[in-house]
Amino acid sequence: MGFFNLWGAPKQSGLLATLDNDSTLIAEQYLSPWSDSSHLEQITWDALYPNTSADNAPLTRSSAMQIASVAKATQILKSIIARQPLIATDKSGTPLKTQPTFLKQITQGTPNYILLSAVIDDLIFYGRSYLLITERDKRGYPLHARFIPKDAQEHDEHGQLIKAFDKPVKPTDFIRIDANHSGILSYGREVLREAQDLERAAREASLNPIPSLILKNQKGELGPAEVQELLASWNAARRKRGGSVAYINSSLEVEEMGAHIQEQLLIEGRNQVALQVARIFGLPASALDVSVPGASMNYINRSARNSELLDAVAPYQVAVEEHLSLFLPNGQSARFDASGLLLEEPGSRYQAYATAINAGVLTPNEARQKEHLEPLPEPQEQPNEQA
């Protein structure tokens, strides 16, 4: 009979497998590159400390992602960074004419968007991410690398990675990317706990709503059947056109009961916590749809909004750029090309091109090249007419 090993990372190579006594593969499923193993951590915690309350249980990525503002903030940071092309530049900052294979596709068969999303996800939650170098060129520089999920890592007592995918690794076998913090599960623990508590309280309130109205009979007691008939007729009348106006006789009294729905669902408290989440992620409040007292919503174009978000993702972006640059030939640097995110609206771009062309800074064909258009044909010289 098969069993799950809760005390060590399962042997896997992109697959999660359960083996029977004959070591026959009986089940497998594909894992996300950043698959979360926190459910195993939770099971282990409960087994070791059965009397510990849920409030004191370890905060995991999985539980943090149940918070709507955390999930949205995470997706924003990952998408802004991962959709930018990685390019190599020379000492002057000019992109190389021939880009290294390593940056064009870090993992063979996997788009960079997926790989970089996994890297940024680990940097956000744990403050560290690992890539296993799988292929090198003749000079020893990496050609391809593979993301190492957290549940496929094994560290020594000093925190040094010693195994990946259940195989020993040396420091020269992998790329370690460090964020400028210890991960939001560490430094943002109190904010995330508060967000969890408010989400839980609001969910319980929505599942057990307080009745808005109570009908009190002032004259005598009604039997169960009469009570149900009264409630049914009242509710039916409220659903009809003009149902906002009701008539009751002297035998009934209507009493409003319970808090307004905004108070029941803790709208203000959750909004404040979402603001705190935006702060620990370094995002503007508007990115998480948080309303801030005294702030007004002004029109902001796509380029200006992306520029604001690029400031928020800069710590993660720089971490990836500088760590990958260490594995490029001397004089080359890795950087993200954000030009596609900073494009102005068409009208603004065309006006800027016209100004540059009139000033002799750009030619018409250079401007067309920036818009990915075919060059205009060169004007042909007219032959001189002979008298």
SULZIUR-V889842 format. One record per residue. N is the residue number from 1. RES is the residue in three letters. PHI is phi as a letter, one per 40 degrees, with the letter a starting at -180 (NA if undefined). Layout:
N;RES;PHI
N;RES;PHI
This chain:
1;MET;NA
2;GLY;c
3;PHE;a
4;PHE;b
5;ASN;c
6;LEU;c
7;TRP;b
8;GLY;a
9;ALA;c
10;PRO;c
11;LYS;c
12;GLN;a
13;SER;b
14;GLY;g
15;LEU;b
16;LEU;b
17;ALA;b
18;THR;b
19;LEU;b
20;ASP;c
21;ASN;c
22;ASP;c
23;SER;f
24;THR;c
25;LEU;c
26;ILE;b
27;ALA;a
28;GLU;a
29;GLN;a
30;TYR;c
31;LEU;b
32;SER;c
33;PRO;d
34;TRP;b
35;SER;d
36;ASP;c
37;SER;b
38;SER;c
39;HIS;c
40;LEU;c
41;GLU;c
42;GLN;c
43;ILE;c
44;THR;c
45;TRP;c
46;ASP;c
47;ALA;c
48;LEU;c
49;TYR;b
50;PRO;c
51;ASN;c
52;THR;c
53;SER;c
54;ALA;c
55;ASP;c
56;ASN;b
57;ALA;c
58;PRO;c
59;LEU;c
60;THR;b
61;ARG;d
62;SER;d
63;SER;c
64;ALA;c
65;MET;c
66;GLN;c
67;ILE;c
68;ALA;d
69;SER;c
70;VAL;c
71;ALA;c
72;LYS;c
73;ALA;c
74;THR;c
75;GLN;c
76;ILE;c
77;LEU;c
78;LYS;c
79;SER;c
80;ILE;c
81;ILE;c
82;ALA;c
83;ARG;c
84;GLN;c
85;PRO;c
86;LEU;c
87;ILE;b
88;ALA;b
89;THR;b
90;ASP;c
91;LYS;c
92;SER;c
93;GLY;g
94;THR;c
95;PRO;d
96;LEU;c
97;LYS;c
98;THR;b
99;GLN;c
100;PRO;c
101;THR;d
102;PHE;d
103;LEU;c
104;LYS;c
105;GLN;a
106;ILE;c
107;THR;b
108;GLN;d
109;GLY;g
110;THR;b
111;PRO;c
112;ASN;d
113;TYR;d
114;ILE;c
115;LEU;c
116;LEU;c
117;SER;c
118;ALA;c
119;VAL;c
120;ILE;c
121;ASP;d
122;ASP;c
123;LEU;c
124;ILE;c
125;PHE;c
126;TYR;b
127;GLY;g
128;ARG;a
129;SER;a
130;TYR;b
131;LEU;b
132;LEU;c
133;ILE;c
134;THR;b
135;GLU;a
136;ARG;b
137;ASP;c
138;LYS;c
139;ARG;c
140;GLY;g
141;TYR;c
142;PRO;c
143;LEU;b
144;HIS;a
145;ALA;a
146;ARG;b
147;PHE;c
148;ILE;b
149;PRO;c
150;LYS;d
151;ASP;c
152;ALA;b
153;GLN;b
154;GLU;b
155;HIS;b
156;ASP;c
157;GLU;c
158;HIS;c
159;GLY;g
160;GLN;c
161;LEU;c
162;ILE;b
163;LYS;a
164;ALA;b
165;PHE;f
166;ASP;g
167;LYS;b
168;PRO;c
169;VAL;b
170;LYS;c
171;PRO;d
172;THR;c
173;ASP;c
174;PHE;a
175;ILE;b
176;ARG;b
177;ILE;b
178;ASP;b
179;ALA;c
180;ASN;c
181;HIS;a
182;SER;c
183;GLY;h
184;ILE;c
185;LEU;c
186;SER;c
187;TYR;c
188;GLY;b
189;ARG;d
190;GLU;c
191;VAL;c
192;LEU;c
193;ARG;c
194;GLU;c
195;ALA;c
196;GLN;c
197;ASP;c
198;LEU;c
199;GLU;c
200;ARG;c
201;ALA;c
202;ALA;c
203;ARG;c
204;GLU;c
205;ALA;c
206;SER;c
207;LEU;c
208;ASN;b
209;PRO;c
210;ILE;c
211;PRO;c
212;SER;c
213;LEU;b
214;ILE;b
215;LEU;c
216;LYS;b
217;ASN;c
218;GLN;c
219;LYS;b
220;GLY;g
221;GLU;c
222;LEU;b
223;GLY;c
224;PRO;d
225;ALA;c
226;GLU;c
227;VAL;c
228;GLN;c
229;GLU;c
230;LEU;c
231;LEU;c
232;ALA;c
233;SER;c
234;TRP;c
235;ASN;c
236;ALA;c
237;ALA;c
238;ARG;c
239;ARG;c
240;LYS;c
241;ARG;c
242;GLY;g
243;GLY;c
244;SER;c
245;VAL;b
246;ALA;b
247;TYR;b
248;ILE;b
249;ASN;c
250;SER;c
251;SER;c
252;LEU;b
253;GLU;b
254;VAL;b
255;GLU;b
256;GLU;c
257;MET;b
258;GLY;g
259;ALA;c
260;HIS;c
261;ILE;c
262;GLN;c
263;GLU;c
264;GLN;c
265;LEU;c
266;LEU;f
267;ILE;d
268;GLU;c
269;GLY;c
270;ARG;c
271;ASN;c
272;GLN;c
273;VAL;c
274;ALA;c
275;LEU;c
276;GLN;c
277;VAL;c
278;ALA;d
279;ARG;c
280;ILE;c
281;PHE;c
282;GLY;g
283;LEU;b
284;PRO;c
285;ALA;d
286;SER;c
287;ALA;c
288;LEU;b
289;ASP;f
290;VAL;c
291;SER;c
292;VAL;b
293;PRO;d
294;GLY;g
295;ALA;c
296;SER;b
297;MET;c
298;ASN;b
299;TYR;c
300;ILE;b
301;ASN;c
302;ARG;c
303;SER;c
304;ALA;c
305;ARG;c
306;ASN;c
307;SER;c
308;GLU;c
309;LEU;c
310;LEU;c
311;ASP;c
312;ALA;c
313;VAL;c
314;ALA;d
315;PRO;d
316;TYR;c
317;GLN;c
318;VAL;c
319;ALA;d
320;VAL;c
321;GLU;d
322;GLU;c
323;HIS;c
324;LEU;c
325;SER;c
326;LEU;c
327;PHE;b
328;LEU;b
329;PRO;d
330;ASN;d
331;GLY;g
332;GLN;b
333;SER;b
334;ALA;c
335;ARG;a
336;PHE;c
337;ASP;c
338;ALA;c
339;SER;c
340;GLY;c
341;LEU;c
342;LEU;b
343;LEU;c
344;GLU;c
345;GLU;c
346;PRO;d
347;GLY;d
348;SER;c
349;ARG;c
350;TYR;c
351;GLN;c
352;ALA;c
353;TYR;c
354;ALA;c
355;THR;c
356;ALA;c
357;ILE;c
358;ASN;c
359;ALA;c
360;GLY;g
361;VAL;c
362;LEU;b
363;THR;c
364;PRO;d
365;ASN;c
366;GLU;c
367;ALA;c
368;ARG;c
369;GLN;c
370;LYS;c
371;GLU;c
372;HIS;f
373;LEU;b
374;GLU;c
375;PRO;c
376;LEU;c
377;PRO;c
378;GLU;c
379;PRO;c
380;GLN;c
381;GLU;c
382;GLN;c
383;PRO;c
384;ASN;c
385;GLU;c
386;GLN;c
387;ALA;c
